């Protein structure tokens, strides 16, 4: 390698990128004379997985170099580093031991990290300068914060006039357009751009725009649209009316002039969804709009009329383009107008919770630190880096790169410093997350360079991953695409020079198959059957399930496949769906039970958890009888049913526990985890994570769980003996012996609801310079500048889709199976807008396509070499231990009166304790529960339980009070009664006896007071005014003894 300070590596899939990175890192490590050389090197990548992999490779390489037998081994990395340094093997071996020990003892400064982690470090060191608390938390779930901000904003409707009018007007417009009036959906969708740094610069142009500015623009656009509608209609009518007279006179119109008449008639009717690429439109100025068989009299009239119609066509074309532009902006005005208000709500949430969104890291650094001198930044972070490594550069955003440039430039200006950038534009599949492959293309092509030093550019052409036939197929196919798909030369050049040299000698195998179907619904069974056949044939060739990976573009496709394979085979399957917590019956039971605790009257949740219990418990009765009895049982009867089945569960106690303890209590009481359960443990982890960072209520956690139930899942080790189904994005960076790619008919322009930013004339649009509108063919009608935006977006979509294909096709080591759709229309034309169409065109270009064949093979399929059938990997399970709160031996006395010497104070305190214990007793059966709760909360000590039990028994078993504690009573404990004048009364206990007659009980501490009688009589009058007759009233005085007095 040359001694240039700035290196750029174009590393195609399987080209040994990690080897090159580690070698380069080790060379810099060994070349340094610093005491802690690793502190002078900063290596950045994009995922924690990549960070861990790189750290592991560096440490394991140093460990291997440190072994004595390295001197006699054929280790390629050891030899490469030795050659690069021009060191003897002995010297490298000895130095490796020293550096390994240094890093291990100084591991905290082993600076291999994600870019987000580096930015977090910068932000923490500049927190005070940025006005952020130094102990801020990082919020990863940015979409949840966004949804909360939108809800907070909408909740202000009715209190802020301008906002209310805006929201109501938008809801009415949506209703008029036959769309849902759920404005929160539209706001959430639009507001996501606030969290995407691709829009950072464009959004800056809107930051000073208030609701008034948007309202003024809305009024102006509405007026313009009305005028344009009228003018377009008038011009079009001046064409339609004469043509209608011709039609009436001659009976019919020639085809092309008829098409023209239909075009103008749509405009007369106010339908401006028209295209301007029809054949008659292109020839309206030069060709007659009739055929040779047209009547001479008619042709003369058309010839005379056509020039005026052409002028009308050009004018309405211009006006329709303007109308469509105005309308596109108008329809997006309200969602865009509230963006800054949503941003304000996000800021309020951040301030309240002391959080910084991870999506803000790059914008914060760009806004506040980019102009700071590099020396000042280095001084703050406490380290000056001499060497920079950036991996996966194709996924770097513009802001990320701009933030790093000053630091790298400063380093390169010093002696003995370097920078290494590694990327592959063909594997850029994260544009939606900010990745800009065009940056890497420009650097690699030397079209751009932010540094004074010219780069040394390297292309890694060898492929160490895939067998020969797979590499050769990919070389041919993607070179073919470079000539057929891309108009932009930079995209075309990426793939025209993408060929690799296979390093593996084995032949390899590629199979293309095409299915014939009309509707998507018909395709699932066809794809499932084809995939299952390939899996079974692979297993017969001695492959294992874990050797096979099925890749899909969308989660829905993976779900359909998983369901088919699960229903039609016994194969173990790991898919994104199967790993979701919501698909665990035990987890779903816990969630349903939590809902029941929150909403006891909701029979849906109650039925769900009872149905689970009917299958989970060993019952002597039929399932239907168990469900029938439990479903219509009240709280205490339900607890009795639990006890019959040896489940000791108290619903009141559960509701008083913290969220984490509540979930643990449910799992333990219902014996859900006799053996380790990854899903339940993941649920506990999620509850813990949510609880530790914020005060999580039961309802808020349930809302969180349901909003994320399609993402909350478990992770399993790769060694598990199971077939894997995963999305293309999940598979990036991985490799598998066999890759199967069904549903391969990717649409080149399949991005969901694409949008673009348009540059506007501020004078024409009330001071607005940029606006965000849908990407559609209508943009082609809006002038050359907007046409350029339209085509640029389409070219990006083409490039991104081909990149997805490249990532899929390069995951395979031995076999690649592609299953697509036979995309040929009735005329025999092959689509060029889909992956299947491109594959068919490729087969045609190499003379392999046949209309009678559906399967095409390249290479030879062989039995798995050197593989033996193995059973599932054994995983060591350890017993799950749950430390229940009821088992804790620590109690805290919360009654200071119990520690005092005064007998009167002790008596008063005893009365207060009895009062609190009685507040938990509805029936005579609740005494043990109430006493246990009092002990666990520290209200009473072990030594006081017996005396307290005697006092409680004396009350609940008293001859006059016994019926008040009978299970047949309806009981209200310390419930508020609100009088007409707003006065609030709260009797200690109201028991409603059979016959709807009430008994009031009020507990009093200390001696009798005159006001006591007045108070209980007031309770009695209030109940009687509510048409509840009062049978008896009791005052119970708790002092040295118990005195019960009927009033």
KEFI-232394 format. One record per residue (C-alpha): x, y negated, z; residue in one letter. Coordinates in steps of 0.25 Angstrom, whole numbers, plus 5000, padded with zeros to 4 digits. Example, Ala and Ser with C-alpha at 12.3 -4.5 7.8 and 13.67 -1.06 7.14 Angstrom:
<figus>
504950185031a505550045029s
</figus>
This chain:
<figus>
500050005000x500549864997x500949765008x499749675004x499049615016x497649625011x497149765006x495849795000x495449944998x494349984989x493950124995x492950204988x492150314995x493050425000x494350354996x495050365010x494750225014x494850265029x496250325026x496650195020x496150115031x496750195042x498050205035x498150055033x497750035047x498850125052x499850055044x499549925050x499549985063x500950045062x501549925055x501149835066x502249785076x501149745086x501049815100x499549835097x499449845082x498049895081x497649755087x498049685075x497149765066x495749745064x494949855056x493449825053x492449915047x490849915047x490350025056x490750085070x490850215063x491950165053x492650095065x492650225073x493150305061x494250215058x494750205073x494650355073x495450375060x496550275065x496650335079x496650485074x497650445063x498650395074x498350515083x498650605071x499950525068x500350535082x500350695082x501750755080x501250845069x500950725060x502350725056x502150865049x500750835044x500250785031x499350675036x499050585024x498750465033x500050485041x500850485028x500150365022x500450285034x501850325035x502050295020x501450155021x502250125033x503550195028x503650255041x504150395044x503150495049x503850505063x503750355065x502350345061x502050465071x502750395083x502050265080x500750325079x500750375093x501150235098x500050165090x498950265094x499350245109x499250095107x497850105101x497250205110x497750115122x497249985115x496050045108x495149925111x495949845101x495949955091x495149855081x494349945072x492949885072x491749845064x491649705059x490449685068x491249725080x492349625075x491349515074x490749545087x492149525093x492249395086x490949345091x491149385105x492449305106x491749185100x490449205107x490549075115x490948995102x489749055096x488749035107x488549175110x488649245124x489949325125x489149445130x488249455119x487649595114x487649635100x486349675094x486449775083x484949785081x484749655073x483449695067x482749715080x483249575084x482649525071x481349595073x481249535087x481549395082x480549405071x479449445081x479849335091x479749235079x478349285075x477849285090x478049135089x476949125079x475849045085x476748955094x477548885083x476748825072x477648825061x478048965063x476649015065x476148945052x477349005044x477049145049x475549135047x475749085033x476749195030x475749305035x474649245027x475549245014x475849395016x474449425018x474049355005x475149434998x474449565004x475749585012x475749625027x475649505036x476749565045x477649445044x478649505054x479049605044x479349505033x480149415044x480949535049x481349575034x481749435031x482449405044x483349525042x484249435033x484549355046x485349475050x486049505037x487249425035x487149435019x486149325021x486949235031x487349125021x486049125015x485249115028x486148995032x485448915021x484148935028x484648905043x484148765043x482848795037x481648775046x480148825045x479848685039x480848705028x480248835024x478848775025x479248665016x479848755006x478648845007x477748735004x478548684992x478648824986x477148844988x476848714980x477848754969x477248894968x475848834966x476348744955x477148854948x475948944949x475148844942x476148804931x476448954928x475048984927x474748864918x475848894908x475549044908x474049014906x474448924893x475049054888x473949154892x472749084887x473249074872x473649214872x472349254878x471649184866x472549254856x472249384862x470749354861x470949304847x471749424842x471249534851x472649564857x474049514859x475349574855x476149654866x477149544869x476249424869x475349514877x476449534887x476649384887x475249354890x475249454901x476449384907x475849244907x474449294912x475149354925x475749214927x474349154925x473849244936x474849204945x475749324945x477149284944x477749424946x478349424931x479649464924x480249394913x481049504906x479949554897x480349574882x479349474877x479849374887x481249384881x480849364867x479749264869x480649154862x481149234851x480149344847x478749354844x477849414854x477149504845x477349624836x477349644821x475949694821x475349564827x474249494819x474849374811x473849274817x474149324831x475649314828x475549174823x474849124836x475849194845x477049134837x476448994839x476149024854x477449094858x478348974859x477448914869x477249044876x478749054877x478948914883x477848954893x478549084896x479849014899x479248914908x478449014916x479649094917x480348984924x479148944932x478949094937x480349104941x480248984949x478949034955x479449164958x480649094965x479749004973x478849124977x479949214981x480449104991x479049074995x478749214999x480049225008x479949085014x479249125027x480149245031x481349155027x480849035035x480749115048x482249165047x482849055055x481649075065x481949225066x483449185068x483049095079x482349215086x483549305084x484449195091x483449195102x483449345104x485049345103x485049235114x484049315123x484749445121x486249395120x486449465107x487149445094x486649525082x487649605075x487149555062x487649415066x489049445069x489549405055x488749285053x489149235067x490649255064x490449195050x489749065056x490649035068x491949105066x492349105052x492948965052x493748995065x495249005063x495649155063x496649125074x495549075083x494749195080x495949285083x496249215096x494749235101x494749385097x496149405104x496749475092x497449445079x497249545068x498349565057x497649675050x496249685045x495549815040x494049805034x493349935030x492049945022x492349805017x491149825006x490249815018x490749685023x489849565023x490249425018x490249365032x491049485038x492149465027x492149315029x492249325044x493449415042x494249335031x494849225041x495349335050x495949415039x496549295032x497149255044x497849385047x498249405032x499049265033x499849325044x501049415042x500849565042x499349565041x498349635032x496949665028x496349785023x494949795017x494249925013x492949935005x492149994994x491149914987x490450044982x490150084996x489449945000x488049985004x487849885015x487549755008x486249745016x487049735028x487949625023x489049705015x489549635003x490349734994x490549614984x491649564994x492449684993x492249694978x492849554977x493949584986x494349714979x494249644965x495149534971x493949434967x494049374981x495049364992x494949285004x496349295007x497649235001x498249375000x497849464988x497249594992x497949734988x496749814983x496649964984x495650054978x495550194985x495250284973x495350424979x494150494984x494550584996x493050624999x492350684987x492550804978x493050774964x491650784957x490950694967x492050584965x492050604949x490550594949x490550464957x491650404949x490850434936x489450394941x489850254948x490750214936x489550244928x488750154937x489750044936x489450024921x487850044922x487449974935x488249854938x488249714931x489149644941x490649684937x491049684952x490049794955x490349864942x491849864945x491649924959x491150054952x491850054939x493150074947x492550164958x493150294953x493950384963x494950494962x494450624970x495550674979x494750804982x494950924973x493650994975x492650974964x491350924971x489950924966x488950814962x487450844959x486450754953x484950794953x483750714949x482350734954x481050704946x479950634954x479050514952x478750464966x479650454978x478650534987x478950654978x480450644979x480650674994x480350824992x481150834979x482350774986x482150854998x482150984990x483350944982x484150904995x483751035002x484251124990x485551054990x485751065005x485451215005x486351244993x487451165000x487251255012x487351375004x488751324999x489251325013x489051185016x488451135030x487351045032x488250935038x489050935025x487750885018x487250735018x486050695011x486050545008x484850455005x484650305002x483550285012x483150335026x481750375020x482350475010x483250535021x481950555030x481250625018x482350715016x482550745030x481050785031x481150875019x482350945024x481850965038x480551025032x481151115022x482451165028x483151195042x484351115039x484751015050x484650875046x485250745051x484550625045x484350475049x482850515052x483250645060x484150565069x483150455073x482750455087x481250435083x481350575077x481650645091x480350695097x480950675111x481250525108x479950505102x479250555114x480050455123x479650345114x478250385114x478250395129x478950265131x477750205123x476750275132x477450215144x477350075137x475850105132x475250215141x473950195133x474450215119x473950355116x474850375103x476150375111x475550455122x475150565112x476450565106x477250595119x476150695124x476250765111x477750775113x477550825127x476550935122x477650995114x478850965123x478251015136x477851165139x476351155142x475351265144x474251195138x474051165123x474751045117x473350985114x472951005128x474150935133x474050825124x472650805127x472850795142x474050715142x473550615132x472350565140x473050575153x473250445161x474650415167x474550505180x473850615173x474950615162x476050615173x475350735179x475450805165x476850775165x477050845179x476350965175x477450985164x478550955174x478750815169x478950715181x478650585174x478050455180x477550355170x477550235180x478950265183x479350275169x478850135166x479650075177x480950135172x481950065163x481850095149x483050195149x482650255162x481250275156x481750345144x482650435152x481450465161x480650515150x481750595144x482050665157x480550685162x480050745149x481350825148x481650775134x483150805135x483450935141x484550945131x485350825125x484450755114x485150655105x483850575102x483450555116x484850515120x484850415109x483550365113x484150345127x485350275121x484450175113x483650145126x484950125134x485550035123x484249955122x484149935137x485549905140x485649785131x484249725134x483049745143x482249845135x480849865138x480049985134x479249915124x480449845117x481249985117x480050055110x479949935100x481449955097x481450105096x480350095086x480949985078x482250065077x481650205077x482150225062x483650195067x483750245081x484450385080x485550475084x486850505079x487450645076x488850695074x489150725059x489550875063x488050905065x487651025056x486550955048x486250895035x486350735035x485350645028x485850505028x485750375021x486850325012x487150215021x487350315033x488250395024x489250285020x490650325025x490250475026x490550595017x489850735016x490150865008x488850855002x487950734999x486550744994x485950614989x484450624986x483550504983x484750454975x483850374966x484250234972x483750114966x484850014962x483949904966x483249974978x483649874989x482349844997x481749704995x483049644991x483149494992x484149384988x484549244992x484249134981x484949004980x483948894979x483948744975x483748674988x483048554981x482048644975x481848734988x481748624999x483148635003x483248795003x484548844997x484348994998x483149084999x482949235001x482049304991x481749444986x482549504975x481649524963x481649514948x480849384950x482249324953x482549344938x481549234935x482149134944x483349074936x484749124934x485349104948x484249184954x484449294943x485849304947x485449324961x484449434956x485549504948x486549494959x485649564969x485349674959x486749704957x487049714972x485849814973x486449894961x487849894968x487349934982x486450044976x487650104968x488450094981x487450174988x487650284977x489150274979x489050294994x488150414992x488950484981x490250464988x489850535001x489950674996x491250754997x490850884990x489450874984x488550754980x487050784977x486250664971x484750684970x484050574962x482850554953x482650574939x482550424935x482150434920x480850364915x479850414905x480650344894x481950424898x482550294904x483450314916x483450204927x484650124930x484050074942x484250194951x485350294955x484650414948x484550334935x486050294936x486350444939x485550484927x486250384918x487550424923x487250574919x486850524906x488150444904x488950574906x487950654898x487550744909x486050704910x484950794904x483450764905x483250914909x484250914920x484050864935x485350914941x486750864937x488050924943x489450884944x490550974949x490451104956x489651134969x490551234978x490351304991x490851215003x492351245003x492851285017x491551265024x490951365033x489551365038x489451315052x488251305062x487851165068x488951095075x488751115090x488650985098x488950995113x487650955121x487850905135x486750895145x485950765145x485950705159x484950605163x485150525176x483750495180x483450375189x482650455199x483950545201x484750425205x485150425220x485350265221x484250185227x484250035229x483349975241x482549865235x481849835248x482749755257x481649755268x481949905270x483349855275x482849755285x482749785300x481449715302x480349815304x479349715298x480149695286x480249845284x478749855285x478549745275x479549805266x478849945267x477549875264x478149815251x478749955247x477450025249x476749915241x477749945229x477650095230x476050095230x476150005218x476650135211x475550225216x474250245208x473850375213x474150465225x475050545215x476050425213x476650425227x477850505224x478150425211x478050295218x478950335230x479950395220x479950265212x480150185225x481350265228x481950255214x481850105214x482450095228x481150045234x481250145245x482350235250x482350385252x482150375267x480950295265x480150385256x479450465266x478950345274x478450275261x477750405257x476950405270x476550265268x476150285254x475350415257x474650335269x474050245258x473750325246x473150445255x472350345264x470850395265x470350265260x471350245249x471450385243x470450365232x471250245227x472550335224x471750445217x472250475203x470750455198x470950305201x471350195191x472450115198x472949975196x474249935203x474549795205x473749755192x473549605190x472049555190x471949415183x470749335188x470049235179x470749115185x472149185182x472349235196x473149365196x472849475207x473649595209x473049705218x474049815222x473049925219x471649945212x471150085211x469950105202x469150225208x468150305200x466950225198x467750105194x467850045208x469149985213x469949995226x470949885229x472249915237x473149805241x474449835249x474949735259x476249725267x476249675281x475049635289x473649595285x473449455280x472149385277x472449355263x472549505260x471049525260x470749405252x471749455241x471149595240x469749535239x470249455228x470649575221x469349645223x468549525218x469449525205x469149665202x467649655205x467649535195x468249635185x467049725187x467849825196x467149855209x468049855221x467749975230x468749955241x469949855245x471149895253x472249825259x473449915263x474449845273x475849905274x476649865286x477049955298x475950045293x474850055283x473549985285x472349995275x471249895275x469949905267x469449765263x
</figus>
